[in-house]
């Protein structure tokens, strides 16, 4: 809508996670370093936490885009399930058909899959998003998965991603064993005021903008004050402000326009103190039925938008996984064809060597035969000279129309000697 007005290639403040738009703040770079270390060292448990909308999913997707092709990734988005169903959902994400609801049989299938992957040089990675929603029993089941290992290596790496309360849950004494196994942990903090400004400019540049003054410094200060440095809230406020600017046909978002945007978003129940929220009990104004109905309708709209964004994230993950596996499959086919070609070339080389050997041997034998024939011819000529008989007529067989006449061959001394040789 406003993209062409401001000269964007696309909307710069879409709330759907997009690794191409990741702003590499010092906090994000540190988080990536921690996560990459955990993955490279094959550490069993990795923990990443942060506020809602801080950019955890975007960061992880960015990191996975650069992962080694040997790492097989499965992602659990929906964590609202019973503890005994965990292994079944894990199998499905690894594209292994579970054995119904039999927990023991499913654990055996998962163990077989992990061993097979290990034998092929693969490293399965399980990512559990929104892990703060897991029950204590489910978190204990997650811990049990880490028991699947060889004498030296973990067969399954697990990355837990969640909101800050996940850390509080893991501190529960009943999850002490799980807490002890988390070797790499990082909490992603909100952006500072300066980082918020640079984040906004970074998103504008990533969308193709050639201008750095679309948002005034004062407007960006207001964005940071309201968003508390949470990227998703920054995106919502900046996107709404650009819509207002487009509607008013003004090329710049100043503090007055941004202030109006923030006030409207607050009234609609979209943002409060940095968080994006939907309050089902919200009733604005004088409490009239129209105001209440309008507020409820707005809440439903934003609830649907949040659900759509969640589904989009899941689809993006799945598409990324399918593309990675497709590329891996192509590489496997190319490798197989290369191996077959190499094998056929070796067979061809062996056949050529044998042919060359036989040809040399044939030539050698032909030379010996010519020598024998020459010797025989010379002896025959000698006998002919001695006896006066010609043993080499112009044709030993004279073909006529109705019959064949064969000249008899006398058994003289020469032929007796020849027969003696035989």
VEXMARGU-472979 format. One record per residue (C-alpha): z, x, y; residue number from 1. Coordinates in steps of 0.1 Angstrom, whole numbers. Layout:
BEGIN
Z | X | Y | NUM
...
END
This chain:
BEGIN
0 | 0 | 0 | 1
11 | 26 | 26 | 2
-4 | 56 | 8 | 3
-37 | 57 | 26 | 4
-20 | 49 | 59 | 5
1 | 81 | 57 | 6
-26 | 102 | 38 | 7
-8 | 103 | 4 | 8
-26 | 106 | -29 | 9
1 | 85 | -44 | 10
36 | 70 | -36 | 11
59 | 100 | -31 | 12
92 | 82 | -38 | 13
86 | 65 | -71 | 14
119 | 60 | -90 | 15
102 | 66 | -124 | 16
111 | 102 | -135 | 17
81 | 125 | -130 | 18
85 | 162 | -139 | 19
57 | 171 | -115 | 20
80 | 160 | -86 | 21
111 | 179 | -97 | 22
127 | 195 | -67 | 23
140 | 230 | -78 | 24
173 | 231 | -60 | 25
198 | 259 | -68 | 26
217 | 233 | -89 | 27
186 | 223 | -108 | 28
175 | 258 | -115 | 29
210 | 267 | -128 | 30
209 | 236 | -151 | 31
175 | 246 | -165 | 32
188 | 281 | -171 | 33
218 | 267 | -191 | 34
197 | 244 | -211 | 35
170 | 270 | -219 | 36
197 | 294 | -230 | 37
212 | 268 | -253 | 38
179 | 260 | -269 | 39
167 | 296 | -272 | 40
200 | 306 | -289 | 41
198 | 276 | -313 | 42
233 | 264 | -301 | 43
244 | 233 | -320 | 44
256 | 211 | -291 | 45
245 | 211 | -254 | 46
260 | 188 | -228 | 47
244 | 177 | -195 | 48
261 | 153 | -172 | 49
256 | 139 | -137 | 50
258 | 108 | -116 | 51
235 | 79 | -120 | 52
201 | 88 | -105 | 53
209 | 125 | -101 | 54
177 | 135 | -119 | 55
190 | 143 | -154 | 56
160 | 127 | -172 | 57
135 | 143 | -148 | 58
151 | 177 | -153 | 59
151 | 174 | -191 | 60
115 | 162 | -192 | 61
105 | 192 | -170 | 62
123 | 216 | -194 | 63
107 | 200 | -225 | 64
72 | 204 | -210 | 65
77 | 242 | -213 | 66
94 | 241 | -248 | 67
82 | 262 | -277 | 68
58 | 242 | -298 | 69
80 | 249 | -328 | 70
107 | 225 | -314 | 71
104 | 189 | -327 | 72
121 | 165 | -303 | 73
135 | 131 | -309 | 74
151 | 110 | -281 | 75
176 | 82 | -284 | 76
176 | 60 | -253 | 77
194 | 29 | -267 | 78
230 | 39 | -275 | 79
243 | 4 | -280 | 80
245 | 5 | -318 | 81
272 | 7 | -345 | 82
283 | 41 | -356 | 83
271 | 36 | -392 | 84
235 | 30 | -379 | 85
232 | 63 | -360 | 86
215 | 82 | -388 | 87
190 | 54 | -393 | 88
180 | 55 | -356 | 89
178 | 93 | -357 | 90
154 | 91 | -387 | 91
132 | 67 | -369 | 92
129 | 89 | -338 | 93
119 | 117 | -361 | 94
93 | 94 | -376 | 95
110 | 93 | -410 | 96
113 | 59 | -426 | 97
150 | 52 | -433 | 98
164 | 40 | -466 | 99
175 | 6 | -453 | 100
211 | 5 | -443 | 101
224 | 28 | -469 | 102
242 | 55 | -449 | 103
245 | 80 | -477 | 104
208 | 77 | -486 | 105
198 | 80 | -450 | 106
219 | 111 | -446 | 107
202 | 126 | -477 | 108
167 | 118 | -462 | 109
177 | 134 | -428 | 110
190 | 165 | -446 | 111
158 | 168 | -466 | 112
137 | 164 | -434 | 113
157 | 191 | -416 | 114
154 | 215 | -445 | 115
117 | 209 | -447 | 116
113 | 215 | -410 | 117
134 | 247 | -413 | 118
111 | 259 | -441 | 119
81 | 254 | -418 | 120
97 | 273 | -390 | 121
104 | 241 | -370 | 122
135 | 234 | -350 | 123
144 | 197 | -347 | 124
161 | 188 | -314 | 125
179 | 154 | -309 | 126
184 | 142 | -273 | 127
208 | 113 | -268 | 128
205 | 98 | -233 | 129
232 | 76 | -218 | 130
256 | 91 | -243 | 131
286 | 78 | -224 | 132
278 | 44 | -240 | 133
285 | 57 | -275 | 134
317 | 46 | -291 | 135
343 | 71 | -303 | 136
332 | 64 | -338 | 137
296 | 70 | -330 | 138
304 | 102 | -312 | 139
323 | 114 | -343 | 140
292 | 105 | -363 | 141
272 | 127 | -339 | 142
296 | 155 | -346 | 143
291 | 151 | -383 | 144
254 | 157 | -379 | 145
262 | 193 | -368 | 146
275 | 200 | -403 | 147
239 | 200 | -415 | 148
232 | 237 | -414 | 149
223 | 268 | -434 | 150
245 | 299 | -438 | 151
232 | 313 | -405 | 152
215 | 286 | -385 | 153
220 | 250 | -373 | 154
194 | 227 | -388 | 155
197 | 203 | -359 | 156
203 | 209 | -322 | 157
219 | 180 | -303 | 158
217 | 175 | -265 | 159
241 | 149 | -251 | 160
231 | 135 | -216 | 161
252 | 111 | -197 | 162
273 | 101 | -167 | 163
305 | 119 | -157 | 164
326 | 96 | -178 | 165
310 | 112 | -209 | 166
331 | 142 | -202 | 167
362 | 121 | -201 | 168
354 | 105 | -234 | 169
349 | 139 | -251 | 170
383 | 150 | -239 | 171
399 | 123 | -260 | 172
421 | 140 | -286 | 173
403 | 121 | -314 | 174
371 | 140 | -304 | 175
387 | 175 | -303 | 176
363 | 188 | -330 | 177
333 | 176 | -310 | 178
346 | 192 | -278 | 179
351 | 225 | -295 | 180
315 | 226 | -308 | 181
299 | 221 | -273 | 182
290 | 257 | -264 | 183
267 | 250 | -234 | 184
277 | 225 | -208 | 185
265 | 218 | -172 | 186
273 | 191 | -146 | 187
245 | 184 | -122 | 188
259 | 179 | -87 | 189
244 | 159 | -58 | 190
222 | 175 | -32 | 191
236 | 190 | 1 | 192
224 | 178 | 35 | 193
199 | 206 | 38 | 194
188 | 201 | 2 | 195
182 | 164 | 9 | 196
159 | 172 | 38 | 197
140 | 198 | 17 | 198
139 | 173 | -12 | 199
122 | 147 | 10 | 200
97 | 172 | 23 | 201
90 | 184 | -12 | 202
82 | 149 | -24 | 203
59 | 143 | 5 | 204
40 | 175 | -2 | 205
38 | 167 | -39 | 206
22 | 134 | -30 | 207
-5 | 152 | -9 | 208
10 | 149 | 26 | 209
-1 | 175 | 51 | 210
27 | 164 | 75 | 211
63 | 175 | 76 | 212
73 | 152 | 104 | 213
69 | 118 | 88 | 214
107 | 116 | 87 | 215
127 | 129 | 117 | 216
156 | 152 | 111 | 217
180 | 124 | 123 | 218
165 | 99 | 99 | 219
170 | 123 | 70 | 220
206 | 129 | 81 | 221
211 | 91 | 77 | 222
195 | 92 | 43 | 223
219 | 119 | 31 | 224
250 | 102 | 46 | 225
241 | 70 | 27 | 226
228 | 84 | -5 | 227
255 | 111 | -9 | 228
227 | 134 | -21 | 229
217 | 112 | -51 | 230
179 | 116 | -56 | 231
172 | 80 | -69 | 232
190 | 65 | -38 | 233
171 | 89 | -16 | 234
138 | 77 | -32 | 235
147 | 40 | -27 | 236
156 | 44 | 10 | 237
126 | 66 | 19 | 238
102 | 43 | 0 | 239
115 | 12 | 19 | 240
114 | 31 | 52 | 241
77 | 40 | 47 | 242
70 | 3 | 40 | 243
87 | -7 | 73 | 244
68 | 20 | 92 | 245
35 | 9 | 76 | 246
42 | -27 | 86 | 247
50 | -17 | 121 | 248
21 | 7 | 122 | 249
42 | 36 | 133 | 250
34 | 71 | 119 | 251
70 | 84 | 119 | 252
102 | 72 | 105 | 253
129 | 78 | 131 | 254
167 | 72 | 130 | 255
164 | 36 | 143 | 256
139 | 26 | 116 | 257
160 | 43 | 89 | 258
192 | 26 | 101 | 259
175 | -8 | 99 | 260
162 | 1 | 64 | 261
197 | 11 | 52 | 262
213 | -21 | 66 | 263
187 | -43 | 48 | 264
192 | -25 | 15 | 265
229 | -29 | 17 | 266
225 | -66 | 24 | 267
202 | -70 | -5 | 268
228 | -53 | -28 | 269
205 | -24 | -36 | 270
226 | 6 | -24 | 271
262 | 13 | -16 | 272
278 | 47 | -10 | 273
251 | 67 | -28 | 274
248 | 45 | -58 | 275
220 | 21 | -67 | 276
236 | -11 | -79 | 277
233 | -48 | -87 | 278
264 | -69 | -80 | 279
261 | -102 | -98 | 280
290 | -116 | -78 | 281
275 | -107 | -44 | 282
274 | -136 | -20 | 283
262 | -127 | 15 | 284
267 | -144 | 49 | 285
285 | -177 | 52 | 286
285 | -185 | 15 | 287
259 | -212 | 17 | 288
239 | -222 | -14 | 289
207 | -208 | 0 | 290
223 | -174 | 7 | 291
238 | -173 | -28 | 292
205 | -184 | -44 | 293
186 | -158 | -24 | 294
211 | -131 | -34 | 295
210 | -140 | -71 | 296
172 | -140 | -70 | 297
172 | -105 | -54 | 298
197 | -92 | -80 | 299
175 | -105 | -108 | 300
145 | -88 | -92 | 301
162 | -54 | -90 | 302
176 | -58 | -124 | 303
141 | -63 | -137 | 304
129 | -33 | -117 | 305
156 | -12 | -133 | 306
146 | -24 | -168 | 307
109 | -17 | -161 | 308
118 | 18 | -149 | 309
138 | 23 | -181 | 310
109 | 12 | -203 | 311
86 | 34 | -183 | 312
108 | 64 | -190 | 313
109 | 56 | -227 | 314
71 | 53 | -228 | 315
66 | 86 | -209 | 316
89 | 103 | -234 | 317
70 | 89 | -264 | 318
36 | 96 | -249 | 319
47 | 132 | -243 | 320
59 | 135 | -279 | 321
26 | 120 | -292 | 322
5 | 144 | -271 | 323
25 | 174 | -282 | 324
22 | 164 | -319 | 325
-15 | 157 | -314 | 326
-20 | 191 | -299 | 327
0 | 206 | -327 | 328
-22 | 188 | -352 | 329
-53 | 200 | -336 | 330
-40 | 236 | -337 | 331
-32 | 231 | -374 | 332
-67 | 219 | -382 | 333
-82 | 248 | -363 | 334
-59 | 272 | -381 | 335
-69 | 257 | -415 | 336
-106 | 259 | -407 | 337
-102 | 295 | -396 | 338
-84 | 303 | -429 | 339
-112 | 286 | -449 | 340
-138 | 305 | -430 | 341
-120 | 338 | -436 | 342
-118 | 330 | -473 | 343
-155 | 322 | -475 | 344
-164 | 354 | -457 | 345
-144 | 374 | -482 | 346
-161 | 357 | -510 | 347
-195 | 363 | -494 | 348
-186 | 400 | -489 | 349
-177 | 403 | -526 | 350
-209 | 387 | -537 | 351
-230 | 410 | -514 | 352
-212 | 440 | -528 | 353
-219 | 429 | -564 | 354
-255 | 421 | -555 | 355
-259 | 456 | -540 | 356
-244 | 472 | -571 | 357
-267 | 453 | -594 | 358
-297 | 461 | -573 | 359
-289 | 498 | -573 | 360
-284 | 496 | -611 | 361
-316 | 477 | -615 | 362
-335 | 503 | -595 | 363
-320 | 531 | -616 | 364
-330 | 514 | -648 | 365
-365 | 507 | -635 | 366
-369 | 544 | -628 | 367
-358 | 553 | -663 | 368
-382 | 528 | -678 | 369
-411 | 543 | -658 | 370
-402 | 577 | -671 | 371
-402 | 564 | -707 | 372
-435 | 546 | -702 | 373
-450 | 577 | -687 | 374
-439 | 597 | -717 | 375
-452 | 571 | -741 | 376
-486 | 570 | -723 | 377
-489 | 608 | -724 | 378
-482 | 609 | -761 | 379
-507 | 581 | -768 | 380
-534 | 600 | -749 | 381
-526 | 631 | -769 | 382
-530 | 611 | -802 | 383
-562 | 596 | -790 | 384
-576 | 630 | -783 | 385
-566 | 642 | -817 | 386
-579 | 612 | -838 | 387
-607 | 600 | -815 | 388
-594 | 564 | -816 | 389
-587 | 545 | -784 | 390
-553 | 528 | -786 | 391
-555 | 515 | -750 | 392
-586 | 492 | -749 | 393
-596 | 475 | -716 | 394
-579 | 443 | -731 | 395
-559 | 440 | -762 | 396
-567 | 403 | -762 | 397
-601 | 388 | -758 | 398
-600 | 350 | -749 | 399
-630 | 330 | -759 | 400
-636 | 293 | -754 | 401
-624 | 281 | -789 | 402
-603 | 309 | -804 | 403
-585 | 341 | -798 | 404
-594 | 375 | -814 | 405
-566 | 401 | -816 | 406
-576 | 437 | -821 | 407
-556 | 453 | -849 | 408
-533 | 481 | -839 | 409
-534 | 510 | -864 | 410
-501 | 526 | -874 | 411
-509 | 562 | -865 | 412
-485 | 590 | -860 | 413
-478 | 581 | -824 | 414
-468 | 545 | -832 | 415
-447 | 557 | -862 | 416
-429 | 580 | -838 | 417
-425 | 551 | -813 | 418
-412 | 528 | -841 | 419
-389 | 556 | -851 | 420
-375 | 556 | -816 | 421
-369 | 519 | -818 | 422
END
